């Protein structure tokens, strides 16, 4: 959890973080970060990094 919060830094407030953790995430195959945090923490960190980086169009 701490590592995920470090990725977001101050970019999201408490409510935005709660929403992110409780929402389905396409980077996690449609799973919610809170559901896979314990079993696959690295994947959740990577999903958080993707969220912070934003969408890249090529």
PDBQT receptor file of N, H, CA, C and O in Angstrom, charges set to zero:
ATOM      1  N   UNK A   1       0.821  -1.186   0.000  1.00  0.00    +0.000 N 
ATOM      2  CA  UNK A   1       0.000   0.000   0.000  1.00  0.00    +0.000 C 
ATOM      3  C   UNK A   1       0.869   1.255   0.000  1.00  0.00    +0.000 C 
ATOM      4  O   UNK A   1       0.605   2.199  -0.745  1.00  0.00    +0.000 OA
ATOM      5  N   UNK A   2       1.894   1.262   0.829  1.00  0.00    +0.000 N 
ATOM      6  H   UNK A   2       2.108   0.496   1.434  1.00  0.00    +0.000 HD
ATOM      7  CA  UNK A   2       2.769   2.432   0.907  1.00  0.00    +0.000 C 
ATOM      8  C   UNK A   2       3.404   2.741  -0.436  1.00  0.00    +0.000 C 
ATOM      9  O   UNK A   2       3.495   3.905  -0.828  1.00  0.00    +0.000 OA
ATOM     10  N   UNK A   3       3.845   1.709  -1.143  1.00  0.00    +0.000 N 
ATOM     11  H   UNK A   3       3.772   0.764  -0.824  1.00  0.00    +0.000 HD
ATOM     12  CA  UNK A   3       4.484   1.932  -2.442  1.00  0.00    +0.000 C 
ATOM     13  C   UNK A   3       3.504   2.509  -3.453  1.00  0.00    +0.000 C 
ATOM     14  O   UNK A   3       3.877   3.358  -4.264  1.00  0.00    +0.000 OA
ATOM     15  N   UNK A   4       2.269   2.062  -3.412  1.00  0.00    +0.000 N 
ATOM     16  H   UNK A   4       1.966   1.373  -2.754  1.00  0.00    +0.000 HD
ATOM     17  CA  UNK A   4       1.252   2.605  -4.320  1.00  0.00    +0.000 C 
ATOM     18  C   UNK A   4       1.006   4.074  -3.996  1.00  0.00    +0.000 C 
ATOM     19  O   UNK A   4       0.931   4.904  -4.902  1.00  0.00    +0.000 OA
ATOM     20  N   UNK A   5       0.882   4.395  -2.725  1.00  0.00    +0.000 N 
ATOM     21  H   UNK A   5       0.943   3.720  -1.990  1.00  0.00    +0.000 HD
ATOM     22  CA  UNK A   5       0.649   5.783  -2.329  1.00  0.00    +0.000 C 
ATOM     23  C   UNK A   5       1.824   6.674  -2.721  1.00  0.00    +0.000 C 
ATOM     24  O   UNK A   5       1.625   7.835  -3.078  1.00  0.00    +0.000 OA
ATOM     25  N   UNK A   6       3.042   6.147  -2.658  1.00  0.00    +0.000 N 
ATOM     26  H   UNK A   6       3.204   5.204  -2.368  1.00  0.00    +0.000 HD
ATOM     27  CA  UNK A   6       4.219   6.916  -3.087  1.00  0.00    +0.000 C 
ATOM     28  C   UNK A   6       4.139   7.249  -4.570  1.00  0.00    +0.000 C 
ATOM     29  O   UNK A   6       4.519   8.343  -4.986  1.00  0.00    +0.000 OA
ATOM     30  N   UNK A   7       3.645   6.308  -5.367  1.00  0.00    +0.000 N 
ATOM     31  H   UNK A   7       3.337   5.419  -5.029  1.00  0.00    +0.000 HD
ATOM     32  CA  UNK A   7       3.523   6.548  -6.809  1.00  0.00    +0.000 C 
ATOM     33  C   UNK A   7       2.598   7.731  -7.061  1.00  0.00    +0.000 C 
ATOM     34  O   UNK A   7       2.902   8.594  -7.884  1.00  0.00    +0.000 OA
ATOM     35  N   UNK A   8       1.475   7.776  -6.361  1.00  0.00    +0.000 N 
ATOM     36  H   UNK A   8       1.228   7.075  -5.692  1.00  0.00    +0.000 HD
ATOM     37  CA  UNK A   8       0.518   8.860  -6.573  1.00  0.00    +0.000 C 
ATOM     38  C   UNK A   8       0.985  10.178  -5.971  1.00  0.00    +0.000 C 
ATOM     39  O   UNK A   8       0.614  11.244  -6.461  1.00  0.00    +0.000 OA
ATOM     40  N   UNK A   9       1.786  10.123  -4.926  1.00  0.00    +0.000 N 
ATOM     41  H   UNK A   9       2.088   9.256  -4.528  1.00  0.00    +0.000 HD
ATOM     42  CA  UNK A   9       2.240  11.354  -4.297  1.00  0.00    +0.000 C 
ATOM     43  C   UNK A   9       1.073  12.237  -3.919  1.00  0.00    +0.000 C 
ATOM     44  O   UNK A   9       0.137  11.784  -3.260  1.00  0.00    +0.000 OA
ATOM     45  N   UNK A  10       1.118  13.479  -4.323  1.00  0.00    +0.000 N 
ATOM     46  H   UNK A  10       1.878  13.847  -4.858  1.00  0.00    +0.000 HD
ATOM     47  CA  UNK A  10       0.029  14.406  -4.018  1.00  0.00    +0.000 C 
ATOM     48  C   UNK A  10      -0.901  14.605  -5.212  1.00  0.00    +0.000 C 
ATOM     49  O   UNK A  10      -1.706  15.536  -5.222  1.00  0.00    +0.000 OA
ATOM     50  N   UNK A  11      -0.795  13.737  -6.218  1.00  0.00    +0.000 N 
ATOM     51  H   UNK A  11      -0.141  12.981  -6.210  1.00  0.00    +0.000 HD
ATOM     52  CA  UNK A  11      -1.611  13.910  -7.422  1.00  0.00    +0.000 C 
ATOM     53  C   UNK A  11      -3.081  13.575  -7.202  1.00  0.00    +0.000 C 
ATOM     54  O   UNK A  11      -3.927  14.016  -7.980  1.00  0.00    +0.000 OA
ATOM     55  N   UNK A  12      -3.411  12.804  -6.157  1.00  0.00    +0.000 N 
ATOM     56  H   UNK A  12      -2.724  12.446  -5.525  1.00  0.00    +0.000 HD
ATOM     57  CA  UNK A  12      -4.798  12.461  -5.853  1.00  0.00    +0.000 C 
ATOM     58  C   UNK A  12      -5.063  12.709  -4.373  1.00  0.00    +0.000 C 
ATOM     59  O   UNK A  12      -4.224  12.419  -3.520  1.00  0.00    +0.000 OA
ATOM     60  N   UNK A  13      -6.248  13.250  -4.082  1.00  0.00    +0.000 N 
ATOM     61  H   UNK A  13      -6.930  13.486  -4.775  1.00  0.00    +0.000 HD
ATOM     62  CA  UNK A  13      -6.615  13.420  -2.682  1.00  0.00    +0.000 C 
ATOM     63  C   UNK A  13      -7.199  12.103  -2.158  1.00  0.00    +0.000 C 
ATOM     64  O   UNK A  13      -7.268  11.114  -2.889  1.00  0.00    +0.000 OA
ATOM     65  N   UNK A  14      -7.610  12.097  -0.911  1.00  0.00    +0.000 N 
ATOM     66  H   UNK A  14      -7.555  12.900  -0.318  1.00  0.00    +0.000 HD
ATOM     67  CA  UNK A  14      -8.106  10.880  -0.286  1.00  0.00    +0.000 C 
ATOM     68  C   UNK A  14      -9.275  10.249  -1.010  1.00  0.00    +0.000 C 
ATOM     69  O   UNK A  14      -9.303   9.033  -1.197  1.00  0.00    +0.000 OA
ATOM     70  N   UNK A  15     -10.253  11.065  -1.426  1.00  0.00    +0.000 N 
ATOM     71  H   UNK A  15     -10.230  12.053  -1.274  1.00  0.00    +0.000 HD
ATOM     72  CA  UNK A  15     -11.418  10.523  -2.133  1.00  0.00    +0.000 C 
ATOM     73  C   UNK A  15     -11.030   9.964  -3.493  1.00  0.00    +0.000 C 
ATOM     74  O   UNK A  15     -11.535   8.915  -3.895  1.00  0.00    +0.000 OA
ATOM     75  N   UNK A  16     -10.146  10.641  -4.204  1.00  0.00    +0.000 N 
ATOM     76  H   UNK A  16      -9.736  11.492  -3.877  1.00  0.00    +0.000 HD
ATOM     77  CA  UNK A  16      -9.714  10.154  -5.517  1.00  0.00    +0.000 C 
ATOM     78  C   UNK A  16      -8.952   8.838  -5.377  1.00  0.00    +0.000 C 
ATOM     79  O   UNK A  16      -9.105   7.940  -6.206  1.00  0.00    +0.000 OA
ATOM     80  N   UNK A  17      -8.136   8.721  -4.338  1.00  0.00    +0.000 N 
ATOM     81  H   UNK A  17      -8.011   9.451  -3.665  1.00  0.00    +0.000 HD
ATOM     82  CA  UNK A  17      -7.427   7.465  -4.088  1.00  0.00    +0.000 C 
ATOM     83  C   UNK A  17      -8.409   6.345  -3.766  1.00  0.00    +0.000 C 
ATOM     84  O   UNK A  17      -8.277   5.235  -4.280  1.00  0.00    +0.000 OA
ATOM     85  N   UNK A  18      -9.390   6.632  -2.919  1.00  0.00    +0.000 N 
ATOM     86  H   UNK A  18      -9.497   7.534  -2.501  1.00  0.00    +0.000 HD
ATOM     87  CA  UNK A  18     -10.390   5.622  -2.569  1.00  0.00    +0.000 C 
ATOM     88  C   UNK A  18     -11.134   5.164  -3.814  1.00  0.00    +0.000 C 
ATOM     89  O   UNK A  18     -11.370   3.969  -3.992  1.00  0.00    +0.000 OA
ATOM     90  N   UNK A  19     -11.502   6.097  -4.669  1.00  0.00    +0.000 N 
ATOM     91  H   UNK A  19     -11.310   7.068  -4.525  1.00  0.00    +0.000 HD
ATOM     92  CA  UNK A  19     -12.193   5.760  -5.912  1.00  0.00    +0.000 C 
ATOM     93  C   UNK A  19     -11.306   4.895  -6.799  1.00  0.00    +0.000 C 
ATOM     94  O   UNK A  19     -11.781   3.912  -7.369  1.00  0.00    +0.000 OA
ATOM     95  N   UNK A  20     -10.029   5.240  -6.927  1.00  0.00    +0.000 N 
ATOM     96  H   UNK A  20      -9.643   6.039  -6.465  1.00  0.00    +0.000 HD
ATOM     97  CA  UNK A  20      -9.117   4.465  -7.772  1.00  0.00    +0.000 C 
ATOM     98  C   UNK A  20      -8.997   3.035  -7.260  1.00  0.00    +0.000 C 
ATOM     99  O   UNK A  20      -9.082   2.092  -8.048  1.00  0.00    +0.000 OA
ATOM    100  N   UNK A  21      -8.804   2.858  -5.970  1.00  0.00    +0.000 N 
ATOM    101  H   UNK A  21      -8.735   3.624  -5.331  1.00  0.00    +0.000 HD
ATOM    102  CA  UNK A  21      -8.657   1.518  -5.397  1.00  0.00    +0.000 C 
ATOM    103  C   UNK A  21      -9.923   0.685  -5.548  1.00  0.00    +0.000 C 
ATOM    104  O   UNK A  21      -9.839  -0.538  -5.661  1.00  0.00    +0.000 OA
ATOM    105  N   UNK A  22     -11.095   1.320  -5.552  1.00  0.00    +0.000 N 
ATOM    106  H   UNK A  22     -11.163   2.313  -5.460  1.00  0.00    +0.000 HD
ATOM    107  CA  UNK A  22     -12.366   0.589  -5.585  1.00  0.00    +0.000 C 
ATOM    108  C   UNK A  22     -12.954   0.431  -6.981  1.00  0.00    +0.000 C 
ATOM    109  O   UNK A  22     -13.989  -0.215  -7.143  1.00  0.00    +0.000 OA
ATOM    110  N   UNK A  23     -12.314   1.007  -7.982  1.00  0.00    +0.000 N 
ATOM    111  H   UNK A  23     -11.474   1.531  -7.850  1.00  0.00    +0.000 HD
ATOM    112  CA  UNK A  23     -12.831   0.947  -9.351  1.00  0.00    +0.000 C 
ATOM    113  C   UNK A  23     -12.132  -0.139 -10.158  1.00  0.00    +0.000 C 
ATOM    114  O   UNK A  23     -10.962  -0.447  -9.930  1.00  0.00    +0.000 OA
ATOM    115  N   UNK A  24     -12.868  -0.715 -11.105  1.00  0.00    +0.000 N 
ATOM    116  H   UNK A  24     -13.819  -0.465 -11.291  1.00  0.00    +0.000 HD
ATOM    117  CA  UNK A  24     -12.233  -1.688 -11.991  1.00  0.00    +0.000 C 
ATOM    118  C   UNK A  24     -11.144  -0.991 -12.783  1.00  0.00    +0.000 C 
ATOM    119  O   UNK A  24     -11.245   0.195 -13.099  1.00  0.00    +0.000 OA
ATOM    120  N   UNK A  25     -10.112  -1.739 -13.095  1.00  0.00    +0.000 N 
ATOM    121  H   UNK A  25     -10.030  -2.702 -12.838  1.00  0.00    +0.000 HD
ATOM    122  CA  UNK A  25      -8.936  -1.164 -13.734  1.00  0.00    +0.000 C 
ATOM    123  C   UNK A  25      -8.561  -2.028 -14.927  1.00  0.00    +0.000 C 
ATOM    124  O   UNK A  25      -8.269  -3.213 -14.771  1.00  0.00    +0.000 OA
ATOM    125  N   UNK A  26      -8.568  -1.445 -16.104  1.00  0.00    +0.000 N 
ATOM    126  H   UNK A  26      -8.806  -0.482 -16.231  1.00  0.00    +0.000 HD
ATOM    127  CA  UNK A  26      -8.264  -2.213 -17.309  1.00  0.00    +0.000 C 
ATOM    128  C   UNK A  26      -6.835  -2.751 -17.290  1.00  0.00    +0.000 C 
ATOM    129  O   UNK A  26      -6.568  -3.814 -17.851  1.00  0.00    +0.000 OA
ATOM    130  N   UNK A  27      -5.921  -2.031 -16.654  1.00  0.00    +0.000 N 
ATOM    131  H   UNK A  27      -6.138  -1.168 -16.199  1.00  0.00    +0.000 HD
ATOM    132  CA  UNK A  27      -4.537  -2.497 -16.559  1.00  0.00    +0.000 C 
ATOM    133  C   UNK A  27      -4.437  -3.776 -15.730  1.00  0.00    +0.000 C 
ATOM    134  O   UNK A  27      -3.492  -4.551 -15.878  1.00  0.00    +0.000 OA
ATOM    135  N   UNK A  28      -5.416  -3.985 -14.863  1.00  0.00    +0.000 N 
ATOM    136  H   UNK A  28      -6.184  -3.355 -14.744  1.00  0.00    +0.000 HD
ATOM    137  CA  UNK A  28      -5.449  -5.184 -14.019  1.00  0.00    +0.000 C 
ATOM    138  C   UNK A  28      -6.454  -6.201 -14.554  1.00  0.00    +0.000 C 
ATOM    139  O   UNK A  28      -6.925  -7.058 -13.806  1.00  0.00    +0.000 OA
ATOM    140  N   UNK A  29      -6.780  -6.115 -15.822  1.00  0.00    +0.000 N 
ATOM    141  H   UNK A  29      -6.397  -5.419 -16.430  1.00  0.00    +0.000 HD
ATOM    142  CA  UNK A  29      -7.696  -7.069 -16.441  1.00  0.00    +0.000 C 
ATOM    143  C   UNK A  29      -9.123  -6.940 -15.942  1.00  0.00    +0.000 C 
ATOM    144  O   UNK A  29      -9.865  -7.922 -15.922  1.00  0.00    +0.000 OA
ATOM    145  N   UNK A  30      -9.514  -5.741 -15.541  1.00  0.00    +0.000 N 
ATOM    146  H   UNK A  30      -8.912  -4.943 -15.558  1.00  0.00    +0.000 HD
ATOM    147  CA  UNK A  30     -10.867  -5.498 -15.068  1.00  0.00    +0.000 C 
ATOM    148  C   UNK A  30     -11.045  -5.725 -13.578  1.00  0.00    +0.000 C 
ATOM    149  O   UNK A  30     -12.151  -5.569 -13.060  1.00  0.00    +0.000 OA
ATOM    150  N   UNK A  31      -9.983  -6.089 -12.881  1.00  0.00    +0.000 N 
ATOM    151  H   UNK A  31      -9.084  -6.216 -13.302  1.00  0.00    +0.000 HD
ATOM    152  CA  UNK A  31     -10.050  -6.270 -11.423  1.00  0.00    +0.000 C 
ATOM    153  C   UNK A  31      -9.911  -4.912 -10.736  1.00  0.00    +0.000 C 
ATOM    154  O   UNK A  31      -9.422  -3.950 -11.328  1.00  0.00    +0.000 OA
ATOM    155  N   UNK A  32     -10.343  -4.852  -9.493  1.00  0.00    +0.000 N 
ATOM    156  H   UNK A  32     -10.740  -5.633  -9.012  1.00  0.00    +0.000 HD
ATOM    157  CA  UNK A  32     -10.167  -3.630  -8.700  1.00  0.00    +0.000 C 
ATOM    158  C   UNK A  32      -8.836  -3.716  -7.965  1.00  0.00    +0.000 C 
ATOM    159  O   UNK A  32      -8.491  -4.778  -7.446  1.00  0.00    +0.000 OA
ATOM    160  N   UNK A  33      -8.082  -2.622  -7.908  1.00  0.00    +0.000 N 
ATOM    161  H   UNK A  33      -8.362  -1.760  -8.330  1.00  0.00    +0.000 HD
ATOM    162  CA  UNK A  33      -6.804  -2.651  -7.201  1.00  0.00    +0.000 C 
ATOM    163  C   UNK A  33      -6.912  -3.197  -5.778  1.00  0.00    +0.000 C 
ATOM    164  O   UNK A  33      -6.029  -3.929  -5.331  1.00  0.00    +0.000 OA
ATOM    165  N   UNK A  34      -7.973  -2.853  -5.068  1.00  0.00    +0.000 N 
ATOM    166  H   UNK A  34      -8.691  -2.258  -5.431  1.00  0.00    +0.000 HD
ATOM    167  CA  UNK A  34      -8.087  -3.336  -3.693  1.00  0.00    +0.000 C 
ATOM    168  C   UNK A  34      -8.250  -4.851  -3.628  1.00  0.00    +0.000 C 
ATOM    169  O   UNK A  34      -7.916  -5.461  -2.612  1.00  0.00    +0.000 OA
ATOM    170  N   UNK A  35      -8.754  -5.465  -4.689  1.00  0.00    +0.000 N 
ATOM    171  H   UNK A  35      -9.025  -4.970  -5.515  1.00  0.00    +0.000 HD
ATOM    172  CA  UNK A  35      -8.946  -6.913  -4.703  1.00  0.00    +0.000 C 
ATOM    173  C   UNK A  35      -7.664  -7.683  -5.007  1.00  0.00    +0.000 C 
ATOM    174  O   UNK A  35      -7.548  -8.853  -4.642  1.00  0.00    +0.000 OA
ATOM    175  N   UNK A  36      -6.711  -7.050  -5.663  1.00  0.00    +0.000 N 
ATOM    176  H   UNK A  36      -6.805  -6.100  -5.960  1.00  0.00    +0.000 HD
ATOM    177  CA  UNK A  36      -5.482  -7.767  -6.043  1.00  0.00    +0.000 C 
ATOM    178  C   UNK A  36      -4.236  -7.231  -5.350  1.00  0.00    +0.000 C 
ATOM    179  O   UNK A  36      -3.134  -7.725  -5.590  1.00  0.00    +0.000 OA
ATOM    180  N   UNK A  37      -4.399  -6.232  -4.499  1.00  0.00    +0.000 N 
ATOM    181  H   UNK A  37      -5.295  -5.831  -4.304  1.00  0.00    +0.000 HD
ATOM    182  CA  UNK A  37      -3.244  -5.626  -3.832  1.00  0.00    +0.000 C 
ATOM    183  C   UNK A  37      -2.448  -6.642  -3.031  1.00  0.00    +0.000 C 
ATOM    184  O   UNK A  37      -1.218  -6.642  -3.087  1.00  0.00    +0.000 OA
ATOM    185  N   UNK A  38      -3.114  -7.492  -2.300  1.00  0.00    +0.000 N 
ATOM    186  H   UNK A  38      -4.113  -7.492  -2.255  1.00  0.00    +0.000 HD
ATOM    187  CA  UNK A  38      -2.408  -8.450  -1.457  1.00  0.00    +0.000 C 
ATOM    188  C   UNK A  38      -1.771  -9.574  -2.273  1.00  0.00    +0.000 C 
ATOM    189  O   UNK A  38      -0.658 -10.000  -1.966  1.00  0.00    +0.000 OA
ATOM    190  N   UNK A  39      -2.451 -10.053  -3.294  1.00  0.00    +0.000 N 
ATOM    191  H   UNK A  39      -3.355  -9.707  -3.544  1.00  0.00    +0.000 HD
ATOM    192  CA  UNK A  39      -1.926 -11.176  -4.069  1.00  0.00    +0.000 C 
ATOM    193  C   UNK A  39      -0.944 -10.763  -5.158  1.00  0.00    +0.000 C 
ATOM    194  O   UNK A  39      -0.049 -11.536  -5.503  1.00  0.00    +0.000 OA
ATOM    195  N   UNK A  40      -1.094  -9.559  -5.703  1.00  0.00    +0.000 N 
ATOM    196  H   UNK A  40      -1.821  -8.932  -5.423  1.00  0.00    +0.000 HD
ATOM    197  CA  UNK A  40      -0.230  -9.095  -6.796  1.00  0.00    +0.000 C 
ATOM    198  C   UNK A  40       0.146  -7.625  -6.612  1.00  0.00    +0.000 C 
ATOM    199  O   UNK A  40      -0.215  -6.788  -7.439  1.00  0.00    +0.000 OA
ATOM    200  N   UNK A  41       0.862  -7.306  -5.546  1.00  0.00    +0.000 N 
ATOM    201  H   UNK A  41       1.155  -7.986  -4.873  1.00  0.00    +0.000 HD
ATOM    202  CA  UNK A  41       1.168  -5.892  -5.280  1.00  0.00    +0.000 C 
ATOM    203  C   UNK A  41       1.953  -5.208  -6.398  1.00  0.00    +0.000 C 
ATOM    204  O   UNK A  41       1.744  -4.024  -6.662  1.00  0.00    +0.000 OA
ATOM    205  N   UNK A  42       2.844  -5.931  -7.052  1.00  0.00    +0.000 N 
ATOM    206  H   UNK A  42       3.014  -6.893  -6.838  1.00  0.00    +0.000 HD
ATOM    207  CA  UNK A  42       3.635  -5.323  -8.123  1.00  0.00    +0.000 C 
ATOM    208  C   UNK A  42       2.743  -4.881  -9.287  1.00  0.00    +0.000 C 
ATOM    209  O   UNK A  42       2.979  -3.834  -9.890  1.00  0.00    +0.000 OA
ATOM    210  N   UNK A  43       1.732  -5.672  -9.596  1.00  0.00    +0.000 N 
ATOM    211  H   UNK A  43       1.540  -6.523  -9.107  1.00  0.00    +0.000 HD
ATOM    212  CA  UNK A  43       0.804  -5.302 -10.669  1.00  0.00    +0.000 C 
ATOM    213  C   UNK A  43       0.026  -4.038 -10.310  1.00  0.00    +0.000 C 
ATOM    214  O   UNK A  43      -0.238  -3.198 -11.171  1.00  0.00    +0.000 OA
ATOM    215  N   UNK A  44      -0.338  -3.910  -9.043  1.00  0.00    +0.000 N 
ATOM    216  H   UNK A  44      -0.124  -4.592  -8.344  1.00  0.00    +0.000 HD
ATOM    217  CA  UNK A  44      -1.073  -2.719  -8.613  1.00  0.00    +0.000 C 
ATOM    218  C   UNK A  44      -0.163  -1.495  -8.685  1.00  0.00    +0.000 C 
ATOM    219  O   UNK A  44      -0.604  -0.419  -9.089  1.00  0.00    +0.000 OA
ATOM    220  N   UNK A  45       1.082  -1.647  -8.305  1.00  0.00    +0.000 N 
ATOM    221  H   UNK A  45       1.441  -2.520  -7.977  1.00  0.00    +0.000 HD
ATOM    222  CA  UNK A  45       2.042  -0.542  -8.420  1.00  0.00    +0.000 C 
ATOM    223  C   UNK A  45       2.191  -0.134  -9.877  1.00  0.00    +0.000 C 
ATOM    224  O   UNK A  45       2.212   1.057 -10.188  1.00  0.00    +0.000 OA
ATOM    225  N   UNK A  46       2.294  -1.103 -10.767  1.00  0.00    +0.000 N 
ATOM    226  H   UNK A  46       2.277  -2.071 -10.515  1.00  0.00    +0.000 HD
ATOM    227  CA  UNK A  46       2.417  -0.805 -12.195  1.00  0.00    +0.000 C 
ATOM    228  C   UNK A  46       1.160  -0.113 -12.720  1.00  0.00    +0.000 C 
ATOM    229  O   UNK A  46       1.256   0.785 -13.557  1.00  0.00    +0.000 OA
ATOM    230  N   UNK A  47      -0.013  -0.518 -12.241  1.00  0.00    +0.000 N 
ATOM    231  H   UNK A  47      -0.090  -1.248 -11.562  1.00  0.00    +0.000 HD
ATOM    232  CA  UNK A  47      -1.259   0.137 -12.645  1.00  0.00    +0.000 C 
ATOM    233  C   UNK A  47      -1.289   1.583 -12.143  1.00  0.00    +0.000 C 
ATOM    234  O   UNK A  47      -1.759   2.479 -12.844  1.00  0.00    +0.000 OA
ATOM    235  N   UNK A  48      -0.792   1.800 -10.945  1.00  0.00    +0.000 N 
ATOM    236  H   UNK A  48      -0.409   1.072 -10.376  1.00  0.00    +0.000 HD
ATOM    237  CA  UNK A  48      -0.718   3.162 -10.405  1.00  0.00    +0.000 C 
ATOM    238  C   UNK A  48       0.242   4.009 -11.240  1.00  0.00    +0.000 C 
ATOM    239  O   UNK A  48      -0.050   5.165 -11.544  1.00  0.00    +0.000 OA
ATOM    240  N   UNK A  49       1.366   3.443 -11.604  1.00  0.00    +0.000 N 
ATOM    241  H   UNK A  49       1.604   2.503 -11.357  1.00  0.00    +0.000 HD
ATOM    242  CA  UNK A  49       2.327   4.170 -12.451  1.00  0.00    +0.000 C 
ATOM    243  C   UNK A  49       1.703   4.530 -13.791  1.00  0.00    +0.000 C 
ATOM    244  O   UNK A  49       1.903   5.635 -14.296  1.00  0.00    +0.000 OA
ATOM    245  N   UNK A  50       0.947   3.602 -14.366  1.00  0.00    +0.000 N 
ATOM    246  H   UNK A  50       0.784   2.705 -13.955  1.00  0.00    +0.000 HD
ATOM    247  CA  UNK A  50       0.276   3.873 -15.637  1.00  0.00    +0.000 C 
ATOM    248  C   UNK A  50      -0.756   4.991 -15.467  1.00  0.00    +0.000 C 
ATOM    249  O   UNK A  50      -0.909   5.833 -16.351  1.00  0.00    +0.000 OA
ATOM    250  N   UNK A  51      -1.451   4.999 -14.353  1.00  0.00    +0.000 N 
ATOM    251  H   UNK A  51      -1.326   4.315 -13.634  1.00  0.00    +0.000 HD
ATOM    252  CA  UNK A  51      -2.431   6.044 -14.069  1.00  0.00    +0.000 C 
ATOM    253  C   UNK A  51      -1.762   7.413 -13.979  1.00  0.00    +0.000 C 
ATOM    254  O   UNK A  51      -2.268   8.392 -14.529  1.00  0.00    +0.000 OA
ATOM    255  N   UNK A  52      -0.634   7.481 -13.292  1.00  0.00    +0.000 N 
ATOM    256  H   UNK A  52      -0.223   6.686 -12.846  1.00  0.00    +0.000 HD
ATOM    257  CA  UNK A  52       0.065   8.747 -13.117  1.00  0.00    +0.000 C 
ATOM    258  C   UNK A  52       0.648   9.233 -14.450  1.00  0.00    +0.000 C 
ATOM    259  O   UNK A  52       0.639  10.430 -14.736  1.00  0.00    +0.000 OA
ATOM    260  N   UNK A  53       1.146   8.311 -15.251  1.00  0.00    +0.000 N 
ATOM    261  H   UNK A  53       1.153   7.338 -15.018  1.00  0.00    +0.000 HD
ATOM    262  CA  UNK A  53       1.731   8.684 -16.550  1.00  0.00    +0.000 C 
ATOM    263  C   UNK A  53       0.689   9.181 -17.533  1.00  0.00    +0.000 C 
ATOM    264  O   UNK A  53       1.000   9.983 -18.413  1.00  0.00    +0.000 OA
ATOM    265  N   UNK A  54      -0.544   8.716 -17.395  1.00  0.00    +0.000 N 
ATOM    266  H   UNK A  54      -0.797   8.065 -16.680  1.00  0.00    +0.000 HD
ATOM    267  CA  UNK A  54      -1.602   9.111 -18.299  1.00  0.00    +0.000 C 
ATOM    268  C   UNK A  54      -1.555   8.333 -19.587  1.00  0.00    +0.000 C 
ATOM    269  O   UNK A  54      -0.701   7.467 -19.777  1.00  0.00    +0.000 OA
ATOM    270  N   UNK A  55      -2.464   8.642 -20.457  1.00  0.00    +0.000 N 
ATOM    271  H   UNK A  55      -3.158   9.345 -20.303  1.00  0.00    +0.000 HD
ATOM    272  CA  UNK A  55      -2.578   7.951 -21.739  1.00  0.00    +0.000 C 
ATOM    273  C   UNK A  55      -1.581   8.535 -22.719  1.00  0.00    +0.000 C 
ATOM    274  O   UNK A  55      -1.488   9.751 -22.883  1.00  0.00    +0.000 OA
ATOM    275  N   UNK A  56      -0.842   7.658 -23.363  1.00  0.00    +0.000 N 
ATOM    276  H   UNK A  56      -0.917   6.670 -23.230  1.00  0.00    +0.000 HD
ATOM    277  CA  UNK A  56       0.108   8.088 -24.389  1.00  0.00    +0.000 C 
ATOM    278  C   UNK A  56      -0.449   7.707 -25.759  1.00  0.00    +0.000 C 
ATOM    279  O   UNK A  56      -0.761   6.544 -26.013  1.00  0.00    +0.000 OA
ATOM    280  N   UNK A  57      -0.565   8.678 -26.612  1.00  0.00    +0.000 N 
ATOM    281  H   UNK A  57      -0.311   9.623 -26.406  1.00  0.00    +0.000 HD
ATOM    282  CA  UNK A  57      -1.054   8.418 -27.965  1.00  0.00    +0.000 C 
ATOM    283  C   UNK A  57       0.135   8.415 -28.912  1.00  0.00    +0.000 C 
ATOM    284  O   UNK A  57       1.025   9.261 -28.819  1.00  0.00    +0.000 OA
ATOM    285  N   UNK A  58       0.135   7.469 -29.808  1.00  0.00    +0.000 N 
ATOM    286  H   UNK A  58      -0.588   6.782 -29.884  1.00  0.00    +0.000 HD
ATOM    287  CA  UNK A  58       1.258   7.376 -30.724  1.00  0.00    +0.000 C 
ATOM    288  C   UNK A  58       0.821   7.555 -32.075  1.00  0.00    +0.000 C 
ATOM    289  O   UNK A  58       1.633   7.510 -32.998  1.00  0.00    +0.000 OA
TER     290      UNK A  58
